[in-house]
Amino acid sequence: MSNLSDQITQFRNMVQNDPENELGHYRLGQLLMQDNQHSEAAESFRQTVGISPQFSKAYQLLGEALVKAGKNDEAILALTDGFKKADERGDLMPRDAMGKLLKEIGAEVPSFAKTEKTQNLPDGPGGFSCKRPGCLLGNRASRVEIPPMNDELGTQIMENICAGCWSGWLKDYSVKVINELRLNLSDEKHYLEYDRHMREYLGLEMDKTPKI
């Protein structure tokens, strides 16, 4: 793929053309942080959580960007809000990361509101609890019936991601990523870029990215 400056330009264009593209704002924020443009990165993450208020990882990065920009008061508000949302959803990794950052900047960490009762809520009508940060269906979702790929990632998706979120990626966001970034999936570098965006959208770990 292109260098950092070119990627930033690509994603600026993406969110200008599609202001409701949460993934575009999220990725732009990540790139701006890499370029040490922390205040601008924070604004991108604000856009992300404005579109997807349940996207707990975006709250974490928003807080990190604000701290690096020297805006601790704003960071405390964002991290506190994000901590509570992550706790309610059971998004433990971003919740704990936000709690740690709050401690580091001398702020109070909210108490855990997630009780055993809420942790063990039965599945809703769909019979499946989606683990994707930002999924509004939660435990009312329907599962993916078969693994979409014949590998570990396909199993992860079937076990953790609801049919609605998978369909949202496949029919909407993946098309945007391919078109906006002009990806050729027969090219290994382009495929890995596509794969990274998919994992970010679905909230899956990035350390076992498959190669073609």
N, C-alpha and C positions, 0 to 999 in steps of 0.2 A: 504494500500500500504506500501512499504518498507520505511525505514528511509531516511533522506535527502541525506546522502552519497551514499546510494544505488541508489536513484533516479538520482543523478548526473551521476553516472556510467552508468545507463541505457541509459540516453540521450546522453552521450558521445558516447556510442556504436552506438546509432541510427544515429547520424550525421556523424560518421565515415563510417558507412555502406551506408548512403544515404546523401551525402554532399549537395544535392539540396533540402533537406527537411526543408523548412522555419519554419514550426511549431516546428520541433525538435530543431533547433537553438534557437528559441524564448523561448521555455520552459526551455532549458538548461540555458539560460541567467537568467531567473527568479529564477531558483533554485540556481544558483551561487550567485545571489544577496542575497538570503535568507541566504546563507552560508558566507556572507561578502567577497566573492571573486569578488570584484567589477571590477577590471581590466579585469579578465577573462570573467565576465558577459558582459562587453562592447564589447569584441571581438565576443561573440555569437550574440549580437544584431547587430553588424556590418555585420555579415554573413547574418542575417535575411533581413536587408534592401538591401544588395547586391543582394539577390535573388528576393526580392519583394520590389522594390523602393517606392511603394505606401503605404506601411504598416506603417502608421503614428504612431500607438501606439508603435511600435518597436523603432522609432526615439525618442519618449518620454523616454522610458526606457533606451535607449542608453545614452541619455543626463544625466539622473539621475545616472546611473552607473559611468559615467565619472566624474561627480561632486563628488560623494562619493569616487572615487579613487584619488581625488585631481588634476584632469586634466581639469581644467576649460577652458583653451584655446580650447582644443578639443571638450569639451562639447558645447561651444558657436557655433562652426562650425556645429556640428550635430544638435543642437536644432534649429538653424536658418534655416538650410536646411529642417528639419522636419516640422517646423512651416509653411514654405511656401508651402510645399507639402500638409499638412493637410488643410491649408486655401483654396488651389485650389480645393481640393476634397470636402470641406465642412465637414471635420471631426472636429467638433467644440470642443469636449471635450479634445482630445489630443492636439489640437492647443492651447487652452487656458491654459492647464497645462504646455506646453512648454514655452508659453509667460510668465507665472508666474515664472517659474524657471529661465528664462533669466533675469528677473528683480531682482530676489533674488541674482544672482551672478554678478550683476552690468553691465549687457550687454544690448545692444539696442534691443528692440523688433521690428521685421519687421512690416511695415504697412500692413493693410489688403488689399490684392490684389483682393479678391473675390467681385466683384461688383454685383449689382442687376441683371444685364444682365446675368452674368455667373451663378448666383444662380438659375435663372429661365429658364435655357436652356430647350427646349422641349425634351421629351424622344426621343431616337434615333429609328432606325429601329425595335429594339426589343420591344419598347414601355415601358421600365422599367428602372429605375435608381437604380443600386445596391449600397447598403450602406456598403458592406463589405470592411474594410481597406485592400488594396492590390488587389482589383478587377481591372483589366485592361480594362474592358468593360465600366465601368461607366454608363452613361445614354444610352448606346447602347445595354444594356443587355436585355434578355428575362426573364420574371418572372416565378417563380414556380407556376404551374397551380392550385394545390390544396395543403393545408397544409400537410406537410409530417408526422405530428403527430396530434392527436386529443386533443391538449391542447394549453396553451398559447404560449409555445415555438414554436409549429407548426405554429401558427398564426404570430408570430414574423418573422419566417423564410420566410413565404409567402409574408409578407408585406415589408421586408427589403433586402432579399438575392436573387440574381438572380439564374436562373436554372443552369448556368455554375458553379458557386461557390458551390452550393449545391451538384451538381454531382461530383465536384472535391473532396469534403469532403467524400461523400458516397462511391465513387468508388476507391478512392486513399488514402487520408490521414487517413480515419477511419481504413482502413485495416492495414496501417503502425502502427497506434497507438495500435490497438489490438494485432498485431503480436509482435511488439517490446517490449511492456510492458506486454505481456502475460496476457491480460485481459480476465476474465470470466464474461460476462455481466449478468449472473444470480446471481453474488455476488454483493450486494449493494454497497460496497466500490469501487469495480472495475467499476461498472456502473457509479457512480458519478465521478470517474476519467475520464472515457470516455466522459461523459457529459461536464465536464470542458474543456477538449481538444476541443470538438466540438464548444463550445461557444467562446473559444479563437480564433479558426480558423475563425469563422464566424463574430467575432467582436460583439457578443451579450453580454448583461449584465449578470453578474454572480450571482446577489443577489437573484434570484428566481429559483435556481437549483432544479429541480424536484427530488423527491425520488420515489423509486419503492416499 
